[in-house]
Amino acid sequence: MFARRALSRVVYGSRYDRVPRNHRSYVRPGERLAREVQWRLRIGRTPVMRFQDYRERTLLERTEEFVTCRLCGETRQQPLFQRAGAGRGGTYRVVRCPACGLLYRNPAVRPATPDVPRTDVPYAGLLYADVPYADLLYADVSHADDGAAPDRAADRRRRRHRLTMDAFGPVFSSGRGRTLLDAGHGAGDGIFLRLARERGFDTARLDLAAGPVTAAGGFDVITLWSVLARLPRPVEDLRCLRGLLAPGGVMLILTANAASLQLKAYGNGWTGFRRGNLMFYSAETLVTLLSRTGFAGVAFAPFYGDDVEAGAVGLPGRMGRRLRRNVEAGGGKMIRALAFADREAVHRWGERLGARRST
Ligand SMILES: [Zn+2]
């Protein structure tokens, strides 16, 4: 860590010391290009292993299981990252799927509920119904705001919700006459639902830990705030959520970006590699997931950082422009996406937001 700091001081001087740490790799000249080259070398040099070989050389904790790619079914593994102590006691390992590019935790958290395919009950309910399992996935949710004090953490969440809704303009500006379902773990802290009600939405909460999903459906909006990375069966779960949307409905997704410049800069030390996170999507793999689960299209809103967007951090002209360029090239820390249930939704909202079709 010290060596890295000393090196960047030699390369960049002290000019960037006043820039908050999480933005530094976005504002330093040439850094994106250097990290891209480094990333490609990492992918090119890391061997792709057969599933069996990966199992044999990897230690398995009691609460873990080996998995294959949940997005495309590929079994081969490209082990890219490992971090001691980020899992409960053990090592947190992240592999890349050599077929579709998804990054995922492997070994993953093992559900106590047997993995029996069921067609009548969605996986979300089946898997999360097991309390210890939900605890393993969600225990660190309350620390998701860098260990800030509770009040500050709540303020930050409120700011994040507001900025993200605003990024999709017309979809969230008025909720009058529309229903919104927020999906997450537990009862939630109510911060987001209060905001949504202030904007006129009729709100409901789906507790993914409460067992089979029995919500009636017909919702105009579903929101997934930092939940996608924690879904162990994303294809099954998103199909289920897609089924809860009304014609013309949309689903808001906020999740860590697997193509982020920050991940490429920090590697094993990236903040997205935390205990409950199982899967890391890029815009590309998210489009694959959405098209496999019946959504008609998706629009992305670049994430520049909450503090930057809220004007709490001022970056001098050139640095600000560099940050924007790097984010707009796909390297933002988070993905903000709006998925459209069907063509009607694309027509109603997507055309104004520059939707990409996912089918
Ligand atoms: Zn895959």
Residues whose N, C-alpha, C, O or C-beta is under 5 A from the ligand:
A	BS01	ZN	C69 L71 C72 G73 E74 C97 A99 C100 G101 L102
